Amino acid sequence: MTHSVLFVCLGNICRSPLAEGVFRALVEEKGVSDRFLIDSAGTGAWHEGDPPDPRSIEIAAKFGIDISGQRARQVRSEDFGNFDTILAMDNDNLTTLRRKGGQGSAEIRLFLNMPPMSVPDPYYGGPDGFENVYRLVRSGSETYLNSIL
């Protein structure tokens, strides 16, 4: 049985592509990648078709993860029925997702939910912000993966 998960931030160029890449790497490390469908998206469409922010690509590469081939996309209505779980990076995106969720069967929740906290948007900050996001995403991905295996 396949478990599908969608990571969501605002523009799908910083946090959610990093979360997608980290989670993919973790399931590959555990040898269970055939049991997962993993994607990322943004609640906004500003960056549709763009690669991840170069700083996200750089921090992922620092930890041996290649996210350079990803392309931003906006959350679509069918995502709410096609994914088992949709994980929002922060409360604003969680609110937007719940408003758009409609009749879909996906569980929509905050990515870091034990304890509940947001993954801060590093877009306007420096490199330290991206390093912090990586650490949060890595920890959150490990916790989430362990909870569903």
C-alpha positions in Angstrom: 0.0 0.0 0.0 1.3 3.5 -0.9 1.1 6.5 1.4 0.9 9.8 -0.4 2.2 13.0 1.3 2.2 16.6 0.0 4.4 19.3 1.6 3.0 22.8 1.3 4.4 26.3 1.8 3.6 29.6 0.3 5.5 29.7 -3.0 6.9 26.1 -3.2 10.5 27.4 -3.6 12.0 27.3 -0.1 10.5 25.2 2.6 8.3 22.6 0.9 10.8 21.6 -1.8 13.4 21.1 1.0 10.9 19.0 3.0 10.1 17.0 -0.1 13.8 16.3 -0.8 14.6 15.5 2.9 11.6 13.1 3.2 12.5 11.4 -0.1 16.1 10.9 1.1 14.8 9.4 4.4 12.5 6.9 2.8 15.3 5.9 0.4 17.7 5.5 3.4 15.1 3.2 5.0 14.5 1.3 1.8 10.8 2.1 1.7 10.6 4.5 -1.2 8.3 2.2 -3.1 5.7 2.7 -0.4 5.4 6.5 -0.8 4.2 9.1 -3.2 5.9 12.4 -2.3 5.4 15.9 -3.7 5.3 19.5 -2.7 3.3 22.6 -3.7 2.6 26.2 -2.8 -0.7 27.9 -1.8 0.4 30.7 -4.2 1.2 30.6 -7.9 3.9 33.3 -8.1 6.7 30.8 -8.8 4.8 28.2 -10.8 7.4 26.3 -13.0 10.4 27.8 -11.2 13.2 25.7 -9.6 13.7 25.9 -5.8 15.4 29.0 -4.4 19.2 28.6 -4.9 19.7 28.8 -1.2 17.4 25.8 -0.7 19.2 23.9 -3.4 22.5 24.8 -1.7 21.5 23.7 1.8 20.1 20.5 0.5 23.3 19.8 -1.5 25.3 20.4 1.7 23.6 17.4 3.2 23.8 15.3 0.0 20.2 15.9 -1.3 19.6 17.1 -4.8 16.4 19.1 -5.2 17.5 21.1 -8.3 15.1 19.2 -10.6 12.0 20.1 -8.7 9.6 22.7 -10.1 7.2 24.9 -8.2 3.5 24.3 -8.6 0.4 25.5 -6.9 -1.9 23.3 -4.8 -4.7 22.0 -7.0 -8.2 20.9 -6.0 -7.5 17.3 -6.9 -4.6 17.2 -4.4 -7.2 17.0 -1.6 -8.4 13.7 -2.9 -5.2 12.4 -4.3 -3.0 12.7 -1.2 -3.5 10.9 2.1 -1.8 13.7 4.1 -1.1 17.3 3.3 1.5 18.9 5.6 1.5 22.7 5.9 4.7 24.5 6.9 2.9 27.2 8.9 -0.4 28.3 10.3 -1.2 30.7 7.4 -0.8 28.0 4.8 -2.7 25.5 7.0 -5.7 28.0 7.1 -5.6 28.4 3.4 -5.4 24.7 2.8 -8.4 24.0 5.1 -10.4 26.7 3.3 -9.6 25.2 -0.1 -9.9 21.5 1.1 -13.5 21.0 0.0 -14.7 17.4 0.0 -11.2 15.8 -0.3 -10.3 13.0 2.1 -6.7 14.2 2.8 -5.7 14.8 6.4 -4.6 18.4 6.5 -2.3 19.4 9.3 0.7 21.4 10.4 4.0 19.7 9.5 5.6 20.2 12.9 2.8 19.2 15.2 4.6 17.7 18.2 4.6 20.4 19.6 2.7 22.5 17.1 5.0 25.1 15.5 5.7 26.7 12.1 8.7 26.2 9.9 9.7 29.9 9.4 9.9 31.3 5.9 13.7 31.9 5.2 13.1 33.8 1.9 14.0 37.3 3.2 16.7 36.2 5.6 20.3 35.0 5.3 21.9 31.5 5.0 21.4 30.8 8.7 17.6 30.8 8.1 17.9 28.1 5.5 20.2 26.0 7.8 17.6 26.4 10.5 14.8 25.3 8.1 16.8 22.3 7.1 17.2 21.2 10.7 13.5 21.7 11.5 12.5 19.8 8.3 14.9 17.0 8.9 13.6 16.5 12.5 10.0 16.8 11.4 10.5 14.4 8.5 12.0 11.8 10.8 9.2 12.2 13.3 6.5 12.0 10.7 8.1 9.0 8.9 8.5 7.1 12.2 4.8 7.8 13.0 3.5 6.1 9.8 5.9 3.2 9.5 
